[in-house]
């Protein structure tokens, strides 16, 4: 019998909320780093770092190709981060504001 997709979706959303709550409870950046190292593979950590660097450079107004040349990240990824900055859930924007404010 196949699992019910609604149940899977509900469980996934609950797990995401729990993960976010755990992250929000950590006040020190070294604690957040430790959590991310435990949760993510080295490749996932690199992808997160790359996307954050792209978001910062886009916020500074750097063109896509220049970002690709500087970071080695694909133009597709740069475009995805740019879409998230302009029409995403607002996470990048909030983090950029908090990190520069």
Secondary structure, DSSP 8 states (H G I E B T S, - for coil): ----HHHHHHHHHHHHHHHHHHHHT--SHHHHHHHHHHHS-HHHHHHHHHHHHHHHHHHTT--HHHHHHHH---HHHHHHHHHHHHHS-SHHHHHHHHHH-
